Amino acid sequence: MNKIEKARVKINEIDREIASLFEERMKAVEDVISYKIENNLPIFDEKREQEVIKKNSSLIQEEKYKKYYVEFIQMMMDISKKYQKEILEKK
């Protein structure tokens, strides 16, 4: 197996892990929206989002990846808000 094939195998393994973690995260999002509905809270909480971005981006060791991770976490939160909105609209 050459270098690119090895890298692709590794990426595929990581993608499987990410898919599983994504599902876990979305299940947690369901708990969040249930709480927000019960307590009449808005879906979007800018302060909380900024805290999450700051805290999680500090976990990135390689500075060259940090801005991409911030973009990644922001996209995940956008997906979370979109899903919460769909749940809210169904109720």
Long-range contacts (C-beta under 8 A, 24 or more apart in sequence): 22-76, 25-76, 25-80, 26-80, 26-83, 29-80, 29-83, 29-84, 30-87, 32-80, 32-84, 33-83, 33-84, 33-87, 33-88, 36-84, 36-88, 37-88, 37-91, 43-81, 43-84, 43-85, 43-88, 44-81, 49-74, 49-77, 52-77
